[in-house]
Amino acid sequence: MGNPHVLVIPFPAHGHITPLLELSQCLVLKHGIKITFVITDDNRERVMHSLATNDGLDNQIRLVSIPAGPKSQETMFEEHAFSSMPGKVKQIIEEINASDNDNITCIVADFLLGWGMQLAVEKGIRGVVFSGNMAAGLVLISKIPKLIDDGIIDKDGNITKKQMLKLSPSMPSMSPSHFPWASLGIPKLQKLFFEFASKNNKSLELADWVLCNSAHELEPATFDTEPKIRPIGPLLGNNLSTNSRPEDSICLKWLDQQPLQSVIYVAFGTTTFLNQTEFEELAMGLELCNRPFLWVVRSDITPNLKDAYPDGFQERVGSRGLIVSWSPQKLVLEHPSIACFLFHCGWNSVLEALSNGIPLLCWPTFADQFQNENYICNVWKNGLGFNRDDEKIVTREDIKNKVEELLNNEMYKANALDLKEKLMNSIKESGCSYTNLNSFVEWVKT
Ligand code: UDP
């Protein structure tokens, strides 16, 4: 076989691109493996910037772009799952393999892009499924046929039995209402996601390797249930997820001025939205806490942001609170002034917080976020969830109470620090994730 050349295909959304960029960075810099990274036009500039500001990676990872396609979540799924993306990627492979002796030898595709493995088989190339989420999410997908047989869901993914269940005897109990497709809120999206997930079972079977950005120490029962899934995380590239923006230095300078372990950091990732009532309760909850806070308020987090803050809120909290539209999150979570992180339970944010021993306050809204919350609150016990009122709203009083409970009970910080140590050991030489990644690299090179 010629030199290894890996084609990496992320699902075109921020939270999916970042871990695959981190894996690519590691394969290029530490192992000298050639990478071609498939990106949609709308993400190209951001990814180029990230690569250029990290070890000159823009010269080492080759980006190929394809047209962005539709923007809404619904149409994006349809487009990328079933229509244009597979054909365009096939063309890319054919062009590369026809033009030089640098043939693609391996495809690494996001687990949402099941067609990636069919393409690998068709082209006689090795195939690897990569999941940037918890391995428990992959196990859930692999159990879909059994869930249908057991009458827990129907063939369209609708829940027919509501009681708690376990995916294997040693895995934690979960509620069917927290299946990722069941919590999307939009029926068409739910149907598409479920179809997607069901089809992807096949790709797990076809794949030579299934890699996951998690660690054995985080979900040992999951990896025992599905030994084909190999954890290689946490993948912690330099600062690849972050575009440097003016807010960066403002956040870090402001944090420098706050007492140690005093600040509540609040951020909801890239695609979680709050309605007006949720936004107002969050603002009032932060005001009631009477502690310093750094709050990332994306310009699209709530409709009509200009009028969304409660009257007089900003004047009342004054310099105790810093509000920015984006933060350098990895650097923020490393800062010694951070006391806790109130967030949406996105998996990248979970790993970034765990890697820094930060206790968590969970406000999940959709997809895998509920499963992640379940592990935080009931398995790892390094955080707390919120109670919702009759309208399913998190209230200001509950925010205040949970912040106090989290910060006044040393167990949460102790558990968070324990997890941090386990995760760091996992990526050290001879740790489980380190060993898996090295075995994978050896396989890619042979
Ligand atoms: N992020 C960031 N600055 C922010 C908010 C988020 O750098 O102000 C990054 C964060 O570090 C993480 C990613 O955006 O790497 C969000 O991914 P996650 O899986 O947590 O959530 P998603 O956006 O996919 O829902």
Boltz pocket constraint, residues with backbone or C-beta under 6 A from the ligand:
constraints:
  - pocket:
      binder: B
      contacts: [[A, 14], [A, 15], [A, 16], [A, 18], [A, 241], [A, 242], [A, 267], [A, 268], [A, 269], [A, 270], [A, 271], [A, 272], [A, 296], [A, 325], [A, 326], [A, 327], [A, 328], [A, 329], [A, 330], [A, 345], [A, 346], [A, 347], [A, 348], [A, 349], [A, 350], [A, 352]]
      max_distance: 6.0
